[in-house]
Amino acid sequence: QVQLVESGGGLVQAGGSLRLSCSASGRTFSIYRMGWLRQAPGNAREFVAAISRSGGSTDYTDSVKGRFTMSRDNARNMALLQMNILKPEDTAVYYCAAELTPRTIAARSSYAYGAWGQGTQVTVSS
């Protein structure tokens, strides 16, 4: 099994920055792609960013392109999400997710992931 723990969320003013961390433990050698997804109150969970196993390829939803950067450190079993120029609409619970079996499912889909963290709250005030 793989366990994921997010940290780094909090309250920030619009225009500010936060860095989310996701620490993986357990059978970390089984982790393929990783992703960040978020869920705002009353909304469905939505894709934010994903990264390939090597870290050489990333994908972002359009609304965060140019503002968010996802990276991973496989030696430390961590994934990071650097969030800059935050906007009130970025307010949500952010979840880290890991793909445990290589699939043809797009990384933008929640179904690609077999392990999830508990989530960390990000609140951006206007």
ROTI-955547 format. One record per residue (C-alpha): residue number from 1; residue in one letter; x, y, z. Coordinates in nm, 2 decimals. Example, Ala and Ser with C-alpha at 12.3 -4.5 7.8 and 13.67 -1.06 7.14 Angstrom:
% residues 2
[1; A; [1.23; -0.45; 0.78]]
[2; S; [1.37; -0.11; 0.71]]
% end
This chain:
% residues 126
[1; Q; [0.00; 0.00; 0.00]]
[2; V; [0.09; 0.36; -0.05]]
[3; Q; [0.01; 0.64; 0.20]]
[4; L; [0.01; 1.00; 0.09]]
[5; V; [0.02; 1.30; 0.33]]
[6; E; [-0.03; 1.66; 0.21]]
[7; S; [0.10; 1.97; 0.38]]
[8; G; [0.15; 2.34; 0.31]]
[9; G; [-0.21; 2.46; 0.28]]
[10; G; [-0.33; 2.77; 0.45]]
[11; L; [-0.48; 3.12; 0.41]]
[12; V; [-0.32; 3.36; 0.17]]
[13; Q; [-0.42; 3.69; 0.01]]
[14; A; [-0.49; 3.70; -0.36]]
[15; G; [-0.16; 3.74; -0.55]]
[16; G; [0.03; 3.54; -0.29]]
[17; S; [0.20; 3.21; -0.30]]
[18; L; [0.19; 2.87; -0.13]]
[19; R; [0.38; 2.55; -0.18]]
[20; L; [0.20; 2.22; -0.12]]
[21; S; [0.40; 1.91; -0.04]]
[22; C; [0.29; 1.55; -0.07]]
[23; S; [0.50; 1.29; 0.11]]
[24; A; [0.46; 0.92; 0.01]]
[25; S; [0.53; 0.62; 0.22]]
[26; G; [0.49; 0.24; 0.19]]
[27; R; [0.53; 0.07; -0.14]]
[28; T; [0.66; 0.39; -0.31]]
[29; F; [0.84; 0.20; -0.58]]
[30; S; [0.49; 0.12; -0.72]]
[31; I; [0.41; 0.49; -0.78]]
[32; Y; [0.38; 0.59; -1.15]]
[33; R; [0.22; 0.92; -1.24]]
[34; M; [0.12; 1.16; -0.96]]
[35; G; [-0.14; 1.43; -0.96]]
[36; W; [-0.29; 1.72; -0.77]]
[37; L; [-0.67; 1.76; -0.78]]
[38; R; [-0.89; 2.00; -0.59]]
[39; Q; [-1.25; 2.03; -0.47]]
[40; A; [-1.42; 2.35; -0.38]]
[41; P; [-1.75; 2.34; -0.17]]
[42; G; [-2.04; 2.23; -0.38]]
[43; N; [-1.82; 2.14; -0.68]]
[44; A; [-1.69; 1.82; -0.82]]
[45; R; [-1.33; 1.73; -0.77]]
[46; E; [-1.12; 1.87; -1.06]]
[47; F; [-0.78; 1.81; -1.21]]
[48; V; [-0.51; 2.06; -1.13]]
[49; A; [-0.18; 1.91; -1.24]]
[50; A; [0.00; 1.58; -1.31]]
[51; I; [0.35; 1.46; -1.35]]
[52; S; [0.51; 1.16; -1.51]]
[53; R; [0.70; 0.90; -1.32]]
[54; S; [1.04; 1.05; -1.41]]
[55; G; [0.92; 1.40; -1.36]]
[56; G; [1.00; 1.49; -1.72]]
[57; S; [0.65; 1.56; -1.83]]
[58; T; [0.38; 1.77; -1.67]]
[59; D; [0.03; 1.87; -1.75]]
[60; Y; [-0.19; 2.15; -1.61]]
[61; T; [-0.54; 2.26; -1.63]]
[62; D; [-0.58; 2.58; -1.83]]
[63; S; [-0.67; 2.79; -1.53]]
[64; V; [-0.34; 2.74; -1.35]]
[65; K; [-0.10; 2.73; -1.64]]
[66; G; [0.18; 2.98; -1.59]]
[67; R; [0.10; 3.01; -1.22]]
[68; F; [0.14; 2.66; -1.08]]
[69; T; [0.44; 2.43; -1.11]]
[70; M; [0.43; 2.06; -1.02]]
[71; S; [0.75; 1.87; -0.95]]
[72; R; [0.86; 1.55; -0.78]]
[73; D; [1.16; 1.42; -0.60]]
[74; N; [1.16; 1.04; -0.63]]
[75; A; [1.46; 1.00; -0.40]]
[76; R; [1.26; 1.17; -0.12]]
[77; N; [0.93; 1.02; -0.23]]
[78; M; [0.77; 1.37; -0.25]]
[79; A; [0.56; 1.57; -0.49]]
[80; L; [0.54; 1.95; -0.48]]
[81; L; [0.29; 2.20; -0.61]]
[82; Q; [0.42; 2.56; -0.62]]
[83; M; [0.13; 2.79; -0.65]]
[84; N; [0.19; 3.16; -0.74]]
[85; I; [-0.04; 3.45; -0.82]]
[86; L; [-0.32; 3.28; -0.63]]
[87; K; [-0.67; 3.38; -0.70]]
[88; P; [-0.99; 3.35; -0.48]]
[89; E; [-1.11; 3.09; -0.73]]
[90; D; [-0.82; 2.86; -0.63]]
[91; T; [-0.98; 2.82; -0.29]]
[92; A; [-1.04; 2.44; -0.24]]
[93; V; [-0.92; 2.13; -0.07]]
[94; Y; [-0.62; 2.01; -0.26]]
[95; Y; [-0.56; 1.63; -0.28]]
[96; C; [-0.24; 1.45; -0.38]]
[97; A; [-0.29; 1.13; -0.58]]
[98; A; [-0.07; 0.85; -0.70]]
[99; E; [-0.11; 0.61; -0.99]]
[100; L; [-0.02; 0.26; -0.86]]
[101; T; [-0.07; 0.06; -1.18]]
[102; P; [0.02; 0.19; -1.52]]
[103; R; [-0.30; 0.27; -1.70]]
[104; T; [-0.42; 0.42; -2.03]]
[105; I; [-0.65; 0.65; -1.84]]
[106; A; [-0.57; 1.01; -1.88]]
[107; A; [-0.39; 1.17; -1.58]]
[108; R; [-0.67; 1.43; -1.57]]
[109; S; [-0.91; 1.17; -1.46]]
[110; S; [-0.96; 1.07; -1.10]]
[111; Y; [-0.98; 0.71; -1.21]]
[112; A; [-0.62; 0.71; -1.30]]
[113; Y; [-0.52; 0.71; -0.93]]
[114; G; [-0.52; 0.44; -0.67]]
[115; A; [-0.40; 0.62; -0.37]]
[116; W; [-0.51; 0.96; -0.23]]
[117; G; [-0.41; 1.19; 0.05]]
[118; Q; [-0.64; 1.33; 0.31]]
[119; G; [-0.63; 1.68; 0.15]]
[120; T; [-0.51; 2.02; 0.26]]
[121; Q; [-0.72; 2.33; 0.26]]
[122; V; [-0.61; 2.63; 0.05]]
[123; T; [-0.80; 2.95; 0.11]]
[124; V; [-0.73; 3.26; -0.10]]
[125; S; [-0.89; 3.59; 0.02]]
[126; S; [-0.97; 3.88; -0.21]]
% end
